[in-house]
Amino acid sequence: MKNIAFLKFFFIILNILSAVNPVFCQEDQQNLVQQNRKYGFTVGGGFGVLNGQALELVYSVPGETNGEFLSELIWEMKPVLYAGINADFGLTDILSGPGFFSSLAIKAGIPGKTGIMEDRDWMSVENDALTHFSSHENKTNALIWIDLYVGASIPIKFLYIKPFISGSWMHFDFTAKNGYYKYAKENPEGSGKYEPIKDAQNISLSGDVISYQQDWLLLAAGFSIGTNILSPFSFDLSFQISPLTYCAAADNHLRTGVFYKDFSSFGLFIEPKVSFSLDLEKIKFSLDTSYRYISKTEGEAYYSLDNKKFYPIPNKAGAELSVMNLQFTVKVKL
């Protein structure tokens, strides 16, 4: 009887263990997932090159001239070399489960000659022919570029999707010097009528002519999609877009002593980006290429003769930006 009772007790214990064992297994799996979903920091630095241009625009008042623009200045950045630092926070294994991430990137340009600046005016009231043109050496005195990204990471099999929001501040400082100008002669038959500019002579200039600064503030939403299935190599493609653009600009005509300030907004901002990475145990190497484009913004313009008291002008002002960016970065995992 004792043996029979012992056997019954033994089978009862086995039944209990078999009933709770799946729970134990499930908890173990959850713990394992939590262990794999660890977050970590990476910090690093690198260098890169920008190639593109910044535009300064003045729109014509309806009925003033026949063209869309009264003036257009193109400030080249061909190229601008820069150094950069990065700090990232996110999952150590992005495919281990859903998570969140943040990233901060700062670029500082190296001053130097970066191509030319061209200034065009369309002052004619009878046609849209060019009436004023000048070309000068362009120097980029300063470039500061800060990007902040915050978003989520969502794994889907061997891929991940990362929706995000971003904020960006950019500062550019240029000086145009030397070069030449040619102005079409105004037709004596009537004000606002000009002879062809091709008949005008080139007049040489030396020294500083114009200085120009742009400060951009951008807010955008975007997403990226990538994979590290070919580990240790990974690939990421991202895109962001927004109409939330703002530019504060200052233009100093050094020869005439006239100062202009422009405040424009709501141009279309887009940026596609491709990233390749080699992810080792403690170090990550990245090569990124992107194209940042901001179309014509529009806003108020003011002028001053002493850089103290400014007066509004009837013309709307605008700004554009178009740059290719290539950057190499080395990051250390903390």
C-alpha positions as CSV (number, residue, x, y, z in Angstrom):
1,M,0.0,0.0,0.0
2,K,2.9,2.3,0.8
3,N,4.4,1.7,-2.6
4,I,1.0,2.4,-4.3
5,A,0.7,5.7,-2.3
6,F,4.2,6.7,-3.2
7,L,3.6,6.1,-6.9
8,K,0.4,8.1,-6.8
9,F,2.3,11.0,-5.1
10,F,5.1,10.8,-7.8
11,F,2.6,11.0,-10.7
12,I,0.9,13.9,-9.1
13,I,4.2,15.8,-8.9
14,L,5.0,15.0,-12.5
15,N,1.6,16.3,-13.5
16,I,2.2,19.5,-11.6
17,L,5.6,20.0,-13.2
18,S,4.3,19.3,-16.6
19,A,1.6,21.8,-16.1
20,V,3.8,24.7,-15.0
21,N,6.8,23.9,-17.2
22,P,5.5,25.8,-20.2
23,V,5.1,28.8,-18.0
24,F,8.7,28.5,-16.9
25,C,9.8,28.1,-20.5
26,Q,7.8,31.2,-21.5
27,E,9.3,33.3,-18.7
28,D,12.8,32.1,-19.7
29,Q,12.2,33.2,-23.2
30,Q,10.9,36.6,-22.1
31,N,14.0,37.1,-19.9
32,L,16.2,36.1,-22.8
33,V,14.5,38.7,-25.1
34,Q,14.9,41.4,-22.4
35,Q,18.5,40.5,-22.1
36,N,19.0,40.8,-25.8
37,R,17.2,44.1,-26.0
38,K,20.0,46.1,-24.3
39,Y,20.6,49.8,-25.0
40,G,23.9,51.4,-25.5
41,F,25.8,54.5,-26.5
42,T,28.2,55.1,-29.4
43,V,30.3,58.2,-29.8
44,G,32.7,59.1,-32.5
45,G,34.0,61.5,-35.0
46,G,35.1,61.8,-38.6
47,F,35.3,64.1,-41.6
48,G,33.4,64.9,-44.7
49,V,32.9,67.2,-47.7
50,L,29.9,69.3,-48.8
51,N,29.4,70.3,-52.4
52,G,26.6,72.6,-53.4
53,Q,25.3,76.1,-53.2
54,A,23.3,78.6,-51.1
55,L,20.9,81.0,-52.9
56,E,19.8,84.5,-51.9
57,L,16.7,85.6,-53.7
58,V,14.7,88.8,-54.2
59,Y,11.2,88.4,-55.8
60,S,10.0,91.1,-58.1
61,V,6.8,93.0,-57.2
62,P,4.0,92.3,-59.7
63,G,4.1,94.9,-62.4
64,E,7.6,96.0,-61.4
65,T,9.5,93.9,-63.9
66,N,8.7,91.0,-66.3
67,G,10.7,88.3,-64.5
68,E,10.0,86.2,-61.4
69,F,13.1,87.5,-59.6
70,L,14.5,90.9,-59.2
71,S,17.8,89.5,-58.0
72,E,19.5,86.2,-57.5
73,L,22.9,85.5,-55.7
74,I,24.4,82.1,-55.9
75,W,27.1,81.3,-53.2
76,E,29.0,78.2,-54.1
77,M,30.3,75.6,-51.7
78,K,32.5,73.6,-54.1
79,P,33.7,72.1,-51.8
80,V,33.6,72.7,-48.1
81,L,35.7,70.3,-45.9
82,Y,34.5,69.7,-42.4
83,A,35.1,67.7,-39.2
84,G,32.2,66.2,-37.3
85,I,31.3,64.4,-34.1
86,N,28.4,62.0,-33.4
87,A,26.6,60.5,-30.4
88,D,23.9,57.8,-30.7
89,F,21.7,55.9,-28.3
90,G,19.7,52.8,-29.2
91,L,19.4,49.1,-29.1
92,T,22.7,47.2,-29.3
93,D,20.9,44.7,-31.5
94,I,18.3,46.5,-33.6
95,L,16.6,43.3,-34.7
96,S,16.1,42.0,-31.2
97,G,12.7,43.8,-30.8
98,P,11.0,47.2,-30.9
99,G,12.8,50.1,-29.3
100,F,13.7,53.7,-29.6
101,F,16.8,55.7,-30.6
102,S,18.2,59.2,-30.7
103,S,21.2,60.7,-32.5
104,L,23.1,63.9,-32.4
105,A,25.5,65.0,-35.1
106,I,27.6,68.2,-35.3
107,K,29.7,69.4,-38.2
108,A,32.1,72.4,-38.3
109,G,33.5,73.6,-41.7
110,I,37.1,74.5,-42.5
111,P,37.3,78.0,-43.8
112,G,38.6,78.4,-47.4
113,K,37.9,79.3,-51.0
114,T,34.8,77.4,-52.2
115,G,34.2,78.5,-55.8
116,I,32.5,81.6,-56.9
117,M,29.6,83.9,-56.1
118,E,27.4,85.1,-59.0
119,D,25.0,88.0,-58.7
120,R,22.2,88.5,-61.3
121,D,19.6,91.3,-61.6
122,W,16.6,91.6,-63.9
123,M,15.6,95.3,-63.8
124,S,13.9,95.7,-67.2
125,V,10.2,96.6,-67.4
126,E,9.9,95.5,-71.0
127,N,11.3,92.0,-71.0
128,D,12.9,89.4,-68.7
129,A,16.4,89.9,-70.1
130,L,19.4,90.0,-67.7
131,T,20.5,93.6,-66.9
132,H,23.2,93.2,-64.2
133,F,25.8,90.5,-63.7
134,S,28.8,90.1,-61.4
135,S,31.1,87.2,-60.6
136,H,33.5,87.0,-57.6
137,E,35.7,84.6,-55.7
138,N,33.7,83.1,-52.8
139,K,35.1,82.2,-49.4
140,T,33.2,80.2,-46.8
141,N,34.2,81.7,-43.5
142,A,32.1,79.5,-41.3
143,L,29.9,76.5,-41.5
144,I,28.1,74.9,-38.5
145,W,25.6,72.1,-38.9
146,I,23.7,70.4,-36.1
147,D,21.2,67.5,-36.6
148,L,19.1,65.8,-33.9
149,Y,17.0,62.7,-34.5
150,V,14.5,60.9,-32.2
151,G,12.5,57.9,-33.2
152,A,11.5,54.3,-32.9
153,S,13.0,51.1,-34.4
154,I,10.7,48.3,-35.5
155,P,12.2,44.9,-36.7
156,I,10.4,43.0,-39.4
157,K,12.2,39.7,-39.9
158,F,15.6,40.6,-41.2
159,L,14.7,44.3,-41.9
160,Y,14.1,47.2,-39.6
161,I,12.0,50.3,-40.0
162,K,12.8,53.5,-38.1
163,P,10.2,56.3,-38.2
164,F,11.7,59.5,-36.7
165,I,11.4,63.3,-36.3
166,S,14.3,65.6,-36.8
167,G,15.5,69.1,-36.0
168,S,18.4,70.8,-37.8
169,W,20.2,74.2,-37.4
170,M,22.7,75.3,-40.0
171,H,24.8,78.5,-40.2
172,F,26.7,79.6,-43.3
173,D,29.0,82.7,-43.5
174,F,30.3,83.8,-46.9
175,T,32.4,86.6,-48.3
176,A,32.7,87.5,-52.0
177,K,35.8,89.3,-53.2
178,N,37.7,90.5,-56.3
179,G,36.1,89.5,-59.7
180,Y,34.2,91.7,-62.1
181,Y,30.8,93.2,-63.0
182,K,29.0,94.2,-66.1
183,Y,25.8,96.3,-66.1
184,A,23.6,96.9,-69.1
185,K,23.2,100.5,-70.0
186,E,19.8,102.0,-69.3
187,N,18.1,103.1,-72.5
188,P,17.6,106.9,-72.6
189,E,14.2,106.4,-74.2
190,G,12.6,105.6,-70.9
191,S,13.2,104.5,-67.3
192,G,13.4,100.8,-66.8
193,K,14.5,100.0,-70.4
194,Y,18.0,98.5,-71.0
195,E,20.3,97.8,-73.8
196,P,21.5,94.2,-74.2
197,I,24.0,93.3,-71.4
198,K,26.3,91.6,-74.0
199,D,27.2,95.1,-75.2
200,A,28.4,96.1,-71.7
201,Q,32.1,96.0,-70.7
202,N,33.6,94.0,-67.8
203,I,34.7,96.2,-64.9
204,S,37.3,94.6,-62.6
205,L,37.1,94.7,-58.8
206,S,39.5,93.9,-56.0
207,G,39.0,93.4,-52.3
208,D,35.9,92.3,-50.4
209,V,32.6,93.1,-52.1
210,I,29.7,91.4,-50.3
211,S,29.3,89.3,-47.2
212,Y,26.3,87.0,-46.6
213,Q,25.1,84.8,-43.7
214,Q,22.3,82.3,-43.6
215,D,20.8,80.7,-40.4
216,W,18.5,77.8,-41.1
217,L,16.0,76.0,-38.8
218,L,14.4,72.9,-40.0
219,L,11.8,70.5,-38.5
220,A,10.9,67.3,-40.4
221,A,9.6,63.8,-40.2
222,G,11.0,60.8,-42.0
223,F,11.8,57.1,-41.9
224,S,14.6,54.8,-42.7
225,I,14.8,51.1,-43.7
226,G,17.8,48.9,-43.4
227,T,19.2,45.5,-42.6
228,N,22.3,43.9,-41.0
229,I,21.6,40.4,-42.4
230,L,25.1,40.6,-44.0
231,S,26.7,41.2,-40.6
232,P,29.1,42.7,-39.8
233,F,28.0,44.9,-42.8
234,S,24.8,46.9,-42.6
235,F,22.9,49.1,-45.1
236,D,20.4,51.9,-44.4
237,L,18.3,54.1,-46.7
238,S,16.4,57.1,-45.2
239,F,14.2,59.9,-46.4
240,Q,12.8,63.0,-44.7
241,I,10.5,65.8,-45.8
242,S,8.9,68.9,-44.4
243,P,7.5,72.4,-45.3
244,L,8.7,73.6,-41.8
245,T,11.7,75.6,-42.9
246,Y,12.9,79.0,-41.7
247,C,15.9,81.1,-42.8
248,A,17.2,84.4,-41.3
249,A,19.8,86.0,-43.6
250,A,22.0,89.1,-43.6
251,D,23.5,90.7,-46.7
252,N,26.1,93.4,-46.4
253,H,27.0,95.3,-49.6
254,L,30.5,96.5,-48.5
255,R,31.1,98.9,-51.4
256,T,27.8,100.8,-51.1
257,G,27.3,100.5,-47.3
258,V,23.7,99.0,-47.7
259,F,22.7,96.3,-45.3
260,Y,19.8,93.8,-45.9
261,K,18.1,91.4,-43.5
262,D,15.7,88.7,-44.8
263,F,13.3,86.4,-42.9
264,S,11.8,83.7,-45.0
265,S,10.0,80.4,-44.4
266,F,7.9,77.5,-45.6
267,G,10.0,76.2,-48.4
268,L,10.0,72.5,-49.2
269,F,12.8,70.5,-47.4
270,I,13.8,67.0,-48.6
271,E,16.8,64.8,-47.8
272,P,17.4,61.3,-49.1
273,K,20.4,59.5,-47.4
274,V,22.2,56.2,-47.9
275,S,24.5,54.7,-45.2
276,F,26.9,51.8,-45.3
277,S,28.5,50.5,-42.0
278,L,31.0,47.9,-40.8
279,D,30.0,46.9,-37.3
280,L,32.8,45.3,-35.3
281,E,32.8,44.3,-31.6
282,K,33.7,47.7,-30.2
283,I,34.1,49.9,-33.2
284,K,31.8,50.9,-36.1
285,F,32.9,52.4,-39.4
286,S,30.2,54.3,-41.4
287,L,30.1,56.0,-44.8
288,D,27.1,58.2,-45.4
289,T,26.0,60.1,-48.5
290,S,23.0,62.5,-48.6
291,Y,21.4,65.3,-50.6
292,R,19.8,68.2,-48.7
293,Y,17.6,70.4,-50.7
294,I,15.4,73.4,-49.6
295,S,13.3,75.0,-52.3
296,K,12.4,78.7,-52.5
297,T,11.4,80.1,-49.1
298,E,9.6,83.5,-49.0
299,G,9.3,86.3,-46.4
300,E,10.0,89.9,-45.5
301,A,13.0,91.9,-46.3
302,Y,14.5,95.0,-44.7
303,Y,17.3,97.5,-45.5
304,S,19.5,99.8,-43.6
305,L,22.2,102.4,-44.3
306,D,23.9,102.2,-41.0
307,N,23.2,98.6,-39.9
308,K,21.2,99.9,-37.0
309,K,17.8,101.1,-38.1
310,F,16.1,98.9,-40.7
311,Y,13.2,99.7,-43.0
312,P,10.9,97.3,-44.8
313,I,11.1,97.0,-48.6
314,P,8.1,96.0,-50.8
315,N,10.0,93.0,-52.4
316,K,9.7,89.6,-50.9
317,A,12.9,87.8,-50.0
318,G,13.8,84.1,-50.3
319,A,16.5,81.6,-49.8
320,E,17.5,78.1,-51.1
321,L,20.0,75.4,-50.3
322,S,21.3,72.5,-52.4
323,V,24.2,70.4,-51.1
324,M,25.6,66.9,-51.5
325,N,27.2,65.5,-48.3
326,L,29.7,62.7,-48.1
327,Q,30.9,61.7,-44.6
328,F,33.2,59.1,-43.1
329,T,32.8,58.3,-39.3
330,V,34.4,56.1,-36.8
331,K,32.3,55.3,-33.7
332,V,33.2,53.6,-30.4
333,K,30.7,51.6,-28.5
334,L,30.5,52.4,-24.8
